[in-house]
Amino acid sequence: MTPEKKTTIGNRRSRSVPDTAGKQLVIVESPAKSRTINRYLGPQFVVSASVGHVRDLPDKNPKGSRNPVPGVDLDNDFTPTYEIIKEKSATVKHLKQAAKKASGIWLATDLDREGEAIAWHLTEALGIKLEDARRVVFNAITKSEIDKAFRNPRAIDMDKVNAQQARRILDRIVGYHVSPLLWKKVASGLSAGRVQSVAVRLVVDREREIEAFVPEEYWKVMGYFTTYLDNAGTVGKQWQKWLEEPPKEGKRGRSDSRTVREKNRWLFDHYSLASELVEIGGKKFEAKDIEATMAALKRAGFVVDEKIETQNPAGKGSAQRMIRLKGHLAGGPVWKVISVQGKRTKTHPSAPFITSTLQQTASSQLGFPPQLTMSIAQSLYEGVDVHGTGSIGLITYMRTDSAHLSSEAVQMARAYIDSHFSHEYLPQRPNVYASAKAAQEAHEAIRPTDATITPESVRSSLRQDHYRLYKLIWERFVACQMSDAQWESTTVLISGAAERGSLVFRATGRVLVFDGFYAVAGVPYTSDDVLLPSVSQNQELAAIQIDPIQNFTSPPPRYTEASLIKKLESEGIGRPSTYAQIIQVIQSRKYVQKNKNLFYATDLGTIVTDKLIEAFPEILQISYTSNMEQQLDDIEEHHADWRQMLKDFYGPFKHRLDSAYREMEHVKTEVQTSPYTCPKCGSPLVYRFGARGRFLSCSRYPRCKFSAPIDRNGNPIAPQQTEIACPKCGAPMALRKGRFGPFLSCTRYPDCNGSLKLDKKGHLMGPKTPPLLTDIPCPKCGAPLSLRRGSKGLWLSCSRYPKCSGRISWNTLGKDVQDTWAQRFDEHEKAHPNSIIRKLDGTPLEKGYRPEAAGSANDEMKGN
């Protein structure tokens, strides 16, 4: 092909389109995609990339315009006005030149709505008539798929384009109307999104479910039995000794440090088994309190030696009292097996991946955030260089909600299974999987383009994360066409005749007898995978331990990335292509935060959600958002009028918006009572909302200015007092957190405003000489520049920082100017010497010292 000229687009190096005279121009979004397609098209084709969208709605209005939604004419049927994205002006210029010379134009952007819209925007930006542009789509970047697509071009699907336009305009209307409302009623700089706000609400609602949940007490009684009747006492002692010994791995050393798997293995090796009490006197055993449990224990021959009670201040209701019973067996009934039931069960292979399940599985098994999963999947789809033979697309299109597999794909999987496994691993008929709903984004599940390209065969060509995700996709695809796994499940009932009815314990276990699809997918371990010793009906057993365990019902679990995506999908919120972005946006806006892969609603997220529900109760309804998605689908699939859809939305929305501006109170005027009293004046403390979320404040503010940060549960976080003396008054300083990280503040604040900076690792930075104001004008705003001394010498920055970030390099100044200001700064430093930082005992400290917390600076703060 003709060599390409290099040109600069923005700050990036890009390749201009080569000479297309007499050739066919193919436009894709991604340079990686263009490299892969280049391998399959002949020299008569030239492939170039738009690098995503080239046009969009403008971010700002032109001068003189007061349109509340830039780029959308609300009074003229929501007519959009698009403009070339600034960073893409050079790209568009070169594509225009190439399009004029080309003998034909092919638009090969992605096959979803977004890809269709990019194709349409390209025709508009390049001045191409719709009838002159040939649209091609393919689910995989392979030679066969490319050839088939180019043999069957079609016109641009304007229904898809209009659905994407409607979504873009709808989201623009919500964002540009609701965000200013939040600035006025909550805090400046906030933003709202139609779908993201509903996702935040899911997390907020779950947070409140957890807060309102009051656990209920219940007890389980476990029985451990052995077939060694004559040696039961010895086995029991060995069991207790083994439990109390620290495991070889780890340093936990507690009796409960043994895992369930380890316990089951020990019991099986010693011809014993674990079981649970399920029935007394023919009735189901349900113990809601310790009294019912004690009655059952007595019948089982368990004597309580010690009852250990501890208080759990963090618990609610009955969970504040933790009970542990210690005891021994004395007598008890004769135990025997009354039933042994076995049955063969099957486990079916999971469906091949769709976008949501790929993101969920990659999150739970690989620890990948959804954004990373989609980025890697995009690379695998567009093509990677395999063993230096050129770029190969390894997987099919990754934005899909269809579990369907083409007949070619099914035959490919079955051929691989037939050649690598024995006949019993290949079912007689292909496995068929139904989608939860009609596919919206693509027509086939995510799968390898070629099953013979195994993960191990390309491992050396892939980055580690790319290999792991490809392995996940490849294994799920091959496994989905394999035979079921088969288990032998066994249930053993053990009974002991006691006063007032028999006690029945139940033991369950299962053994894998045929691995089936697990041969590829791997065998998962669960607590049900228990090996039971061989026992028969009416066989006597001996009890080696009875173990009563106090339990409490659990609140609904917090969302993980995987479970939140699953919830978004099940509720119809967003589409497969948007899940990763939704989760990333709600975190970047600090409406939710992730800790150990669990999502917590922040105070800001809770306040914003409450305000949006107050103003727009319909829009924040999950069912409403799902209905909006259905309306967008109707535009794409049933030719619904996209402008009418926007009209139906905007009327009620604008009415609600106007009411909110009139009636909604500012969040700073709202206070909530707290159980704490002010340590300074004794008045009640209240919760207020500030720039960094909720905090405790004196109810007598502004007469009393005491305030304290709070933790996630609303408890005050008292500043930790240090051994460092305030450089201004000599009082102890306390560790605090501010907008820019940790710092030291005088414990006498606000009477003394002494403070010291700490670096990110908590080391003392020490005071600095204040900047010296010069007469050198800022190149950006004309204000005087300030002169400072840094680690690399003197430097100049605008005195209006952070409002202006103008700077001038010291080295660009003339020597005379440098000498003058260097001398003045030396004199300035002598006139403003750095004070010596000392400990409370007078010991001087150097820069880099790490202060240690010595106690609470507000120990006197108490609950009411």
C-alpha positions in Angstrom: 0.0 0.0 0.0 1.1 3.6 -0.5 3.2 5.0 2.4 1.3 7.4 4.7 2.4 10.9 5.6 2.5 11.7 9.3 0.6 14.7 10.7 0.0 16.1 14.1 -3.6 16.1 15.5 -3.8 18.1 18.7 -1.0 16.7 20.9 -1.1 13.2 19.3 0.7 11.8 16.3 -1.7 10.5 13.7 -1.4 9.1 10.2 -3.0 11.0 7.3 -5.0 9.1 4.7 -2.8 8.0 1.8 -3.6 8.6 -1.8 -7.0 7.1 -2.4 -7.3 8.0 -6.1 -9.2 5.2 -7.8 -9.4 3.2 -4.6 -12.1 2.3 -2.0 -12.0 4.2 1.3 -13.0 2.3 4.4 -13.6 4.3 7.6 -13.5 2.6 11.0 -13.3 4.1 14.5 -10.1 2.6 15.8 -6.6 2.6 14.4 -6.2 -1.0 15.9 -9.3 -2.1 14.1 -8.0 -0.5 10.8 -4.7 -2.4 11.1 -6.5 -5.8 11.5 -9.0 -5.1 8.6 -6.1 -4.1 6.4 -4.9 -7.7 6.5 -8.1 -9.0 4.9 -8.8 -6.3 2.2 -6.9 -6.1 -1.0 -4.7 -3.3 -2.2 -7.7 -1.6 -3.8 -8.9 -0.6 -0.3 -7.5 2.1 2.0 -8.6 1.8 5.6 -8.5 4.9 7.9 -9.8 5.6 11.4 -12.0 8.4 12.7 -10.8 7.6 16.3 -14.4 7.6 17.6 -16.9 10.4 17.2 -16.0 13.4 15.0 -19.1 15.5 15.8 -21.1 16.2 18.9 -23.4 18.8 20.5 -21.4 21.9 21.6 -20.5 22.3 25.3 -21.2 26.0 25.2 -23.6 28.4 23.5 -22.2 30.9 20.9 -21.9 34.5 22.2 -25.2 36.2 22.7 -27.2 33.0 23.0 -29.0 32.0 26.2 -30.2 28.6 25.2 -30.4 26.6 28.4 -29.3 23.4 26.5 -26.4 24.2 24.1 -26.9 22.6 20.7 -30.6 21.7 21.3 -33.4 24.0 20.1 -36.0 23.3 22.7 -38.6 25.5 20.9 -38.1 23.9 17.5 -38.8 20.2 17.9 -35.5 19.7 19.8 -33.5 20.2 16.6 -29.8 19.5 17.4 -26.9 21.5 16.1 -23.7 19.5 15.8 -20.2 20.8 15.5 -16.9 19.1 14.7 -15.1 18.1 17.8 -12.1 20.5 18.2 -9.5 17.7 18.6 -10.9 16.0 15.4 -10.7 19.0 13.0 -7.4 17.7 11.4 -8.8 14.1 11.2 -12.0 15.4 9.4 -9.9 17.5 7.0 -7.8 14.5 5.9 -10.8 12.2 5.7 -12.5 14.8 3.5 -9.5 14.9 1.1 -9.4 11.1 1.0 -13.2 10.8 0.4 -13.1 13.2 -2.6 -10.5 11.1 -4.4 -11.9 7.7 -3.5 -14.0 5.7 -6.0 -16.1 4.4 -3.2 -16.8 4.9 0.5 -17.4 2.2 3.1 -18.4 2.9 6.7 -17.3 0.0 8.9 -18.0 1.4 12.3 -19.3 -0.8 15.2 -22.7 -2.5 14.8 -24.5 -0.9 17.8 -26.4 2.4 18.0 -23.2 4.3 18.8 -21.4 2.9 15.8 -24.4 3.6 13.5 -24.5 7.2 14.8 -20.7 7.6 14.1 -21.2 6.4 10.6 -24.0 9.0 10.0 -22.0 11.8 11.6 -19.1 10.9 9.2 -21.4 11.3 6.2 -22.5 14.7 7.5 -19.0 15.9 8.4 -17.4 14.7 5.2 -20.3 15.9 2.9 -21.0 12.4 1.7 -24.5 11.7 0.4 -26.3 8.9 2.3 -26.9 7.0 -0.9 -23.2 7.1 -1.8 -22.1 5.6 1.5 -22.1 1.8 1.9 -22.5 0.6 5.5 -20.9 -2.7 6.5 -21.1 -4.4 9.9 -19.4 -7.5 11.2 -19.6 -9.3 14.5 -15.9 -10.5 14.3 -12.9 -9.2 12.6 -12.0 -12.3 10.6 -11.5 -12.8 6.9 -14.7 -14.7 6.5 -16.8 -12.1 8.4 -15.1 -9.2 6.6 -15.7 -10.8 3.2 -19.3 -11.5 4.0 -19.9 -7.9 5.2 -18.4 -6.3 2.1 -20.5 -8.6 -0.1 -23.6 -7.4 1.7 -23.4 -3.6 2.3 -26.5 -1.7 3.4 -27.7 1.8 3.9 -27.3 3.7 7.2 -30.1 2.7 9.6 -31.6 6.1 10.5 -33.8 4.5 13.2 -30.7 3.5 15.1 -29.2 6.9 14.5 -32.4 8.6 15.8 -32.5 6.4 18.9 -28.9 7.4 19.7 -29.8 11.1 19.0 -32.8 10.9 21.3 -30.6 9.4 24.1 -27.9 12.0 23.6 -30.4 14.9 23.6 -32.4 13.5 26.5 -29.3 13.1 28.6 -28.1 16.6 27.6 -31.4 18.1 28.7 -31.3 16.4 32.1 -27.7 17.3 32.7 -27.9 20.9 31.7 -31.1 21.6 33.5 -30.6 19.5 36.7 -26.9 20.3 37.3 -27.6 24.1 37.8 -30.4 23.2 40.2 -27.9 21.2 42.3 -25.4 24.1 42.2 -28.1 26.4 43.6 -29.6 24.0 46.2 -26.7 21.8 47.2 -23.2 22.8 46.2 -21.4 24.2 43.2 -19.7 21.9 40.7 -22.2 19.0 41.1 -23.6 17.2 38.1 -26.5 14.9 37.4 -27.3 12.3 34.8 -30.5 10.6 33.9 -29.2 7.0 34.2 -26.3 7.6 36.6 -28.6 9.3 39.2 -30.8 6.2 39.2 -27.8 4.0 39.7 -26.8 6.1 42.7 -30.3 5.7 44.1 -29.9 1.9 44.0 -26.8 2.3 46.2 -28.4 4.8 48.5 -31.6 2.7 48.9 -29.4 -0.3 49.8 -27.5 1.8 52.3 -30.8 2.7 54.0 -32.0 -0.9 54.0 -28.8 -1.9 55.8 -29.1 1.0 58.3 -32.7 0.1 59.1 -32.1 -3.6 59.3 -32.5 -5.0 62.8 -31.0 -8.5 63.0 -32.9 -11.4 64.5 -31.3 -14.1 66.7 -31.4 -17.7 65.8 -29.4 -20.8 66.8 -28.0 -23.7 65.0 -27.0 -27.0 66.7 -24.3 -28.9 64.9 -23.7 -32.6 65.7 -20.5 -34.4 64.9 -20.7 -38.2 64.7 -18.3 -41.1 64.1 -18.6 -44.7 62.9 -15.9 -45.7 65.4 -18.2 -46.7 68.2 -15.5 -48.2 70.4 -13.1 -45.3 69.9 -15.5 -42.4 69.9 -14.0 -40.8 73.0 -10.5 -40.8 71.4 -11.8 -39.4 68.1 -13.6 -36.7 70.0 -10.4 -35.7 71.8 -8.4 -35.7 68.6 -11.1 -33.5 67.0 -11.0 -31.0 69.8 -7.2 -30.9 69.8 -7.0 -30.5 66.0 -9.5 -27.6 66.2 -7.4 -25.8 68.9 -4.1 -26.3 67.1 -3.0 -23.4 64.7 -3.1 -24.5 61.1 0.2 -25.1 59.3 -0.6 -22.3 56.9 -1.1 -18.8 58.4 -0.8 -17.4 61.8 -4.4 -17.2 62.9 -4.2 -19.8 65.5 -7.8 -19.6 66.6 -10.1 -22.6 66.9 -12.3 -21.1 64.2 -9.4 -20.6 61.9 -10.0 -24.0 60.3 -11.9 -23.7 57.1 -15.1 -25.6 56.3 -13.2 -27.5 53.7 -10.4 -28.5 56.1 -13.0 -29.6 58.7 -14.9 -31.8 56.3 -11.6 -33.3 55.1 -10.5 -34.2 58.7 -13.9 -35.7 59.5 -13.9 -37.9 56.4 -10.4 -39.1 57.0 -11.5 -40.1 60.5 -14.7 -41.8 59.4 -16.8 -39.0 60.9 -19.3 -36.5 59.6 -20.9 -33.1 60.4 -24.7 -32.7 60.6 -27.3 -30.1 61.7 -30.2 -30.6 64.1 -33.4 -30.3 61.9 -36.2 -31.9 63.8 -37.3 -32.6 67.4 -40.3 -34.8 68.1 -41.5 -34.7 64.5 -41.4 -30.9 64.4 -39.0 -28.7 62.6 -36.3 -27.4 64.9 -36.2 -23.6 65.0 -34.5 -21.9 67.9 -35.0 -18.2 68.1 -33.4 -17.8 71.5 -31.0 -19.4 73.9 -33.8 -21.0 76.0 -35.1 -23.1 73.1 -31.5 -24.1 72.3 -30.7 -25.1 75.9 -33.8 -27.4 75.9 -32.6 -29.1 72.7 -29.0 -29.5 74.0 -30.3 -31.1 77.2 -32.1 -33.8 75.1 -29.0 -34.4 73.0 -26.9 -35.1 76.2 -24.9 -31.8 76.1 -24.0 -30.3 79.5 -23.3 -26.6 79.5 -20.1 -25.9 81.5 -19.7 -22.2 80.7 -21.9 -19.5 79.2 -19.7 -16.6 77.9 -21.5 -13.3 77.3 -20.0 -10.3 75.6 -21.4 -7.0 74.6 -21.2 -5.8 71.0 -21.9 -2.0 71.1 -21.9 -1.9 67.3 -24.7 -4.4 67.1 -28.4 -3.7 66.8 -31.2 -5.3 68.8 -30.4 -8.9 70.0 -27.0 -8.7 68.2 -25.7 -6.5 71.0 -25.5 -9.6 73.2 -23.0 -12.3 71.9 -23.3 -15.7 73.6 -21.0 -18.7 73.4 -21.7 -22.0 75.1 -19.0 -24.4 76.2 -19.8 -27.8 77.5 -19.3 -31.6 77.2 -21.3 -34.7 76.3 -22.7 -36.8 79.1 -24.9 -39.6 78.2 -27.5 -38.7 75.7 -29.5 -40.9 73.4 -28.3 -43.8 71.2 -27.7 -42.5 67.7 -28.4 -44.4 64.6 -28.8 -43.8 60.9 -32.5 -43.9 59.9 -32.2 -42.9 56.3 -29.5 -42.8 53.5 -30.8 -41.3 50.3 -28.7 -40.8 47.2 -29.6 -39.3 43.8 -27.8 -38.3 40.7 -27.9 -34.5 40.0 -26.7 -32.5 37.0 -25.2 -29.1 36.6 -25.7 -27.4 33.3 -23.0 -25.2 31.7 -23.5 -21.5 31.8 -24.5 -19.6 28.7 -21.7 -17.9 26.7 -20.9 -14.4 27.9 -22.9 -11.3 27.1 -21.6 -7.9 28.1 -23.1 -7.8 31.6 -22.1 -11.4 32.5 -18.6 -10.8 31.2 -18.2 -7.7 33.4 -19.7 -9.5 36.4 -17.5 -12.6 36.0 -14.3 -10.6 35.3 -15.0 -8.5 38.4 -15.6 -11.5 40.8 -13.0 -13.9 39.4 -10.3 -11.6 38.0 -10.9 -8.4 40.1 -11.2 -6.3 36.9 -13.3 -3.1 37.1 -15.9 -3.0 34.3 -14.1 -0.2 32.5 -10.9 -2.3 32.4 -12.8 -5.3 31.2 -14.3 -3.4 28.3 -11.0 -1.8 27.4 -9.3 -5.2 27.2 -12.2 -6.8 25.4 -12.1 -3.9 22.8 -8.4 -4.7 22.2 -9.1 -8.4 21.8 -12.0 -7.6 19.3 -10.0 -5.1 17.3 -7.0 -7.3 17.0 -3.7 -8.1 18.6 -0.4 -9.1 17.0 0.0 -12.8 17.4 3.5 -14.3 17.1 4.5 -11.5 14.7 2.1 -12.8 12.0 0.0 -9.6 12.1 -3.1 -8.4 13.9 -5.8 -10.9 14.6 -9.2 -10.3 16.1 -9.5 -12.9 18.9 -13.1 -12.3 20.0 -16.4 -11.2 18.6 -18.1 -7.9 19.3 -18.2 -7.3 23.1 -21.3 -5.1 23.4 -24.2 -7.5 23.3 -27.1 -8.7 25.4 -27.8 -11.8 23.2 -26.7 -15.3 24.3 -27.3 -16.6 20.8 -24.6 -18.4 18.9 -24.5 -18.8 15.2 -24.6 -22.3 13.7 -21.0 -21.8 12.5 -19.9 -21.0 16.0 -21.7 -24.0 17.5 -20.1 -26.3 15.0 -16.7 -24.8 15.7 -17.1 -25.5 19.4 -18.4 -29.0 18.9 -15.5 -29.8 16.5 -13.0 -28.7 19.1 -14.6 -30.7 21.8 -14.9 -33.8 19.6 -11.2 -33.6 18.7 -9.9 -33.0 22.2 -12.2 -35.0 24.5 -13.8 -38.4 24.6 -17.3 -38.8 23.2 -19.2 -38.4 26.5 -18.1 -34.8 26.7 -20.0 -33.9 23.6 -23.8 -33.8 24.0 -25.9 -35.4 21.2 -27.5 -32.1 20.4 -26.0 -28.6 20.7 -26.9 -26.6 23.8 -29.1 -23.7 23.1 -29.4 -20.6 25.3 -32.1 -18.0 25.4 -31.5 -14.3 26.0 -33.3 -12.7 28.9 -34.9 -10.3 26.4 -34.6 -9.4 22.7 -31.1 -8.5 21.8 -30.6 -4.7 21.5 -26.9 -4.2 20.8 -25.8 -7.1 18.6 -26.9 -10.5 17.4 -24.4 -13.0 19.0 -22.8 -13.7 22.3 -19.2 -12.9 23.1 -17.0 -15.7 21.9 -13.6 -16.5 20.4 -13.4 -16.0 16.6 -11.5 -19.3 16.4 -11.8 -22.1 19.0 -8.5 -23.6 17.9 -6.7 -20.4 19.1 -6.4 -21.6 22.7 -5.4 -19.2 25.4 -2.1 -21.0 25.9 -1.2 -20.9 22.2 -1.3 -17.1 22.3 -0.2 -16.5 25.9 3.3 -15.3 24.8 1.7 -12.7 22.5 -0.7 -11.2 25.1 -0.3 -9.1 28.1 -1.2 -10.9 31.3 -4.6 -9.1 31.8 -5.4 -9.7 28.1 -4.5 -13.4 28.4 -6.7 -13.8 31.6 -9.8 -12.2 30.0 -9.3 -14.2 26.7 -9.0 -17.4 28.7 -12.2 -16.5 30.6 -14.1 -16.0 27.3 -12.6 -19.0 25.5 -13.3 -21.4 28.4 -16.9 -20.2 28.8 -17.6 -20.6 25.1 -16.2 -24.1 24.7 -17.7 -25.2 28.0 -21.2 -24.0 27.0 -21.3 -26.7 24.3 -20.1 -29.6 26.5 -22.0 -32.2 28.5 -23.5 -31.6 32.0 -21.5 -32.3 35.0 -22.9 -35.0 37.2 -22.9 -35.3 41.0 -23.8 -38.1 43.4 -25.7 -36.3 46.1 -26.3 -38.1 49.5 -28.5 -37.1 52.4 -28.1 -39.0 55.8 -30.6 -38.7 58.6 -29.3 -39.5 62.1 -31.8 -40.0 64.9 -31.5 -40.3 68.7 -34.5 -41.3 70.9 -34.8 -38.8 73.7 -37.4 -37.8 76.3 -40.4 -36.1 74.6 -39.5 -37.2 71.1 -36.5 -38.1 68.9 -33.9 -35.7 67.6 -33.0 -35.8 63.9 -29.7 -34.5 62.5 -29.2 -34.2 58.8 -25.9 -34.5 56.9 -25.6 -33.7 53.2 -22.8 -34.2 50.8 -22.1 -34.6 47.1 -19.3 -36.1 45.0 -18.5 -35.2 41.4 -18.8 -38.4 39.4 -18.5 -36.9 35.9 -16.8 -33.5 35.3 -18.4 -32.7 31.9 -17.9 -29.0 31.1 -15.9 -28.6 34.3 -13.0 -30.2 32.3 -12.7 -26.8 30.6 -14.3 -24.4 33.0 -12.7 -25.8 36.2 -14.5 -27.4 39.2 -15.9 -24.8 41.6 -15.9 -25.7 45.3 -18.9 -25.1 47.6 -19.7 -26.1 51.1 -22.0 -28.8 49.6 -19.0 -30.7 48.2 -18.6 -32.9 51.2 -17.3 -36.4 51.2 -19.4 -38.5 53.6 -18.1 -41.8 55.1 -19.9 -45.0 54.0 -22.9 -45.6 56.3 -26.0 -47.7 56.1 -29.5 -47.6 57.4 -29.9 -48.6 61.1 -26.1 -48.3 61.6 -25.2 -47.0 65.0 -23.1 -43.9 65.3 -21.4 -42.2 68.3 -21.5 -38.4 69.0 -18.1 -36.8 69.4 -19.3 -33.3 69.8 -22.5 -31.2 70.0 -21.8 -27.5 69.0 -24.5 -24.8 69.6 -23.9 -21.7 67.5 -25.5 -18.3 67.9 -26.4 -16.6 64.6 -28.1 -13.5 63.4 -30.0 -12.7 60.3 -28.0 -10.6 57.9 -29.0 -7.3 56.2 -29.1 -7.2 52.4 -25.5 -7.3 51.1 -23.8 -4.1 49.7 -23.5 -4.0 46.0 -20.3 -5.2 44.4 -19.4 -4.2 40.8 -20.8 -7.6 39.7 -24.0 -7.4 41.6 -24.7 -3.7 40.7 -24.3 -4.5 37.0 -26.6 -7.5 37.5 -29.2 -5.2 39.1 -28.9 -2.5 36.4 -29.5 -5.3 33.8 -32.4 -6.9 35.6 -34.1 -3.5 36.1 -33.5 -2.4 32.5 -31.4 0.6 33.5 -29.0 1.5 30.7 -27.7 -0.8 28.1 -24.7 -3.2 27.9 -22.5 -0.6 26.4 -23.2 1.9 29.3 -22.7 -0.3 32.4 -19.0 0.3 32.7 -19.4 4.1 32.2 -22.2 4.3 34.7 -20.1 2.7 37.5 -17.1 4.8 36.7 -19.1 8.1 36.6 -20.9 7.6 39.9 -17.5 7.0 41.6 -15.7 9.9 39.9 -18.5 12.2 41.0 -18.0 11.0 44.6 -21.6 9.9 44.9 -20.5 6.4 45.9 -17.2 5.0 47.0 -15.8 1.6 46.8 -14.1 -0.1 49.7 -12.9 -3.7 49.3 -15.1 -4.0 46.2 -18.2 -3.0 48.1 -20.1 0.2 47.2 -21.0 2.7 49.9 -23.2 5.7 49.4 -21.4 8.9 50.4 -23.1 11.8 52.2 -23.0 13.7 49.0 -24.6 10.9 47.0 -27.4 10.6 49.6 -28.1 14.3 49.7 -28.1 14.6 45.9 -30.4 11.6 45.6 -32.9 12.9 48.2 -33.0 16.3 46.5 -33.5 14.8 43.0 -36.3 12.5 44.4 -37.9 15.6 45.9 -37.7 17.5 42.6 -38.2 14.7 40.1 -39.9 11.7 41.8 -40.9 10.1 38.4 -37.5 10.4 36.8 -35.7 8.9 39.7 -38.1 5.9 39.7 -36.4 2.7 38.5 -39.4 1.7 36.4 -39.5 5.1 34.8 -35.9 4.8 33.7 -36.5 1.3 32.4 -39.5 2.6 30.4 -37.4 5.3 28.8 -35.0 2.6 27.6 -38.0 0.8 26.1 -39.0 4.0 24.3 -35.5 4.3 22.8 -35.8 0.7 21.7 -39.1 1.5 20.1 -37.5 4.3 18.1 -34.9 1.9 16.8 -37.0 -1.2 16.2 -40.5 0.2 15.5 -39.9 3.6 13.8 -41.3 5.5 16.8 -41.1 9.3 16.5 -38.0 10.4 18.5 -39.0 14.1 18.6 -42.4 13.2 20.1 -40.7 11.0 22.7 -38.7 14.1 23.8 -41.8 16.3 23.8 -43.6 13.9 26.0 -40.7 13.9 28.4 -39.9 17.6 28.4 -43.3 19.1 29.4 -43.7 17.4 32.8 -39.9 17.6 33.4 -39.8 21.4 32.9 -42.8 21.9 35.2 -41.1 19.9 37.9 -37.9 21.9 37.4 -39.6 25.2 37.8 -41.3 24.0 41.0 -38.0 22.8 42.4 -36.3 26.2 41.9 -39.2 27.9 43.7 -39.9 25.5 46.6 -36.8 23.4 47.3 -34.7 24.5 50.3 -31.0 24.8 50.2 -29.3 21.8 51.9 -27.3 24.1 54.2 -30.4 25.3 55.9 -31.4 21.8 56.9 -30.1 20.3 60.1 -30.7 17.0 61.8 -30.5 16.3 65.5 -27.7 14.1 66.9 -27.1 12.3 70.2 -24.0 14.4 71.0 -23.3 17.5 73.0 -20.9 20.3 72.3 -17.6 19.9 74.3 -17.2 23.7 74.3 -20.6 25.1 75.4 -22.7 22.0 76.3 -25.4 22.7 73.7 -26.7 19.9 71.5 -24.7 19.1 68.3 -26.6 18.8 65.0 -25.7 17.3 61.6 -25.1 19.9 58.9 -24.0 19.5 55.3 -20.9 21.1 53.9 -18.6 21.0 50.9 -17.1 17.6 52.1 -20.4 16.0 53.2 -22.1 15.8 56.6 -20.5 17.0 59.8 -21.3 17.7 63.4 -21.8 21.4 64.3 -22.9 23.2 67.4 -26.6 24.1 67.4 -25.6 27.6 68.7 -23.6 28.4 65.5 -22.4 31.0 64.7 -22.2 32.0 68.4 -20.3 28.7 69.0 -18.2 27.5 66.1 -17.3 24.0 67.2 -17.5 21.4 64.5 -16.3 17.8 64.0 -16.1 15.4 61.1 -18.0 12.2 61.3 -17.6 8.6 60.1 -19.9 6.7 57.8 -22.2 5.9 60.7 -22.5 9.5 61.9 -20.1 9.1 64.9 -17.7 12.0 65.6 -14.1 11.6 64.5 -12.2 13.4 67.1 -8.9 14.9 65.9 -5.9 12.9 67.1 -3.6 15.0 69.3 0.1 14.9 68.6 3.3 15.7 70.5 4.0 18.7 68.3 3.6 22.2 69.7 1.8 24.9 67.7 4.4 27.3 66.3 2.1 30.2 67.1 0.9 29.5 70.7 2.7 26.4 71.9 -0.5 24.3 72.4 -0.7 20.7 71.2 -1.5 20.2 67.5 -4.0 17.7 66.2 -4.1 15.6 63.0 -6.9 16.6 60.7 -8.0 16.0 57.1 -8.8 18.8 54.8 -9.5 19.4 51.1 -5.9 18.8 50.2 -5.1 15.9 52.5 -3.8 15.5 56.1 -2.5 18.5 58.0 -1.8 19.6 61.6 -4.0 22.2 63.3 -3.8 23.9 66.7 -6.2 22.3 69.2 -7.1 25.8 70.3 -8.7 26.5 66.9 -10.5 28.8 66.1 -8.9 31.0 68.9 -5.5 30.1 67.3 -5.2 29.3 63.6 -1.7 27.7 63.6 -1.3 25.0 61.1 1.4 22.8 59.5 1.3 20.9 56.2 2.0 17.1 55.9 2.9 15.3 52.7 0.9 12.4 51.3 2.8 9.9 53.6 2.1 12.0 56.7 5.6 13.5 57.0 6.0 17.1 58.3 6.7 19.6 55.6 7.4 22.5 57.8 6.6 26.2 57.3 7.7 27.9 54.1 8.7 31.5 53.4 5.6 33.4 52.0 5.8 34.3 48.3 7.2 37.6 47.2 5.0 39.7 45.0 6.8 41.0 41.9 5.9 43.6 39.3 6.2 41.0 36.5 2.8 40.6 34.8 1.1 37.2 34.5 1.0 36.1 30.8 -2.6 35.0 31.2 -4.4 37.7 33.2 -1.9 40.5 33.7 -1.9 40.3 37.5 1.5 40.4 39.3 3.4 37.1 39.5 4.6 35.7 42.9 8.2 34.5 43.4 8.8 31.3 45.4 11.7 29.0 46.1 11.1 25.3 45.3 13.2 22.2 45.2 14.6 23.2 41.8 15.2 26.8 42.6 13.2 30.0 42.1 9.9 30.0 40.2 7.1 32.4 39.2 3.4 31.8 39.3 0.3 34.0 39.2 -0.7 35.7 42.5 -4.3 35.0 41.7 -3.8 31.2 41.8 -5.9 29.0 41.8 -8.2 31.4 39.8 -5.4 31.8 37.4 -2.7 29.2 36.7 -0.4 31.5 34.7 3.4 30.8 35.1 6.7 32.0 33.6 9.9 30.0 33.6 12.6 31.7 35.6 15.1 30.9 32.9 13.3 33.0 30.3 14.0 36.2 32.3 17.0 38.3 31.4 20.1 38.0 33.6 19.6 41.5 35.1 16.0 40.8 36.0 17.0 37.4 37.6 19.8 39.0 39.6 17.5 41.8 40.9 14.7 39.5 42.0 17.1 36.8 43.4 18.6 39.5 45.6 15.2 40.8 46.7 14.1 37.2 47.5 17.2 36.6 49.6 16.4 39.7 51.6 12.7 38.6 51.8 13.8 35.2 53.3 16.0 37.0 55.9 13.0 39.1 56.9 10.7 36.1 57.1 12.8 33.3 58.8 11.2 29.9 59.1 10.1 29.2 62.7 11.6 26.1 64.4 9.0 23.3 64.9 9.3 21.7 68.3 7.8 18.9 70.3 5.8 19.8 73.4 8.9 19.1 75.5 10.9 21.6 73.4 12.8 19.2 71.2 13.4 20.7 67.8 12.1 18.8 64.8 13.3 18.6 61.2 11.4 18.5 57.9 10.3 14.9 57.2 9.4 14.0 60.8 6.2 11.9 61.0 4.0 13.0 63.9 2.4 10.4 66.1 -1.1 10.5 67.5 -1.1 10.8 71.3 -4.8 10.8 72.0 -8.1 12.5 71.2 -8.3 16.2 71.2 -12.0 16.0 71.9 -12.3 13.3 74.5 -14.9 15.4 76.3 -17.5 15.0 73.5 -20.2 12.7 74.8 -23.5 11.3 73.6 -26.7 12.7 75.1 
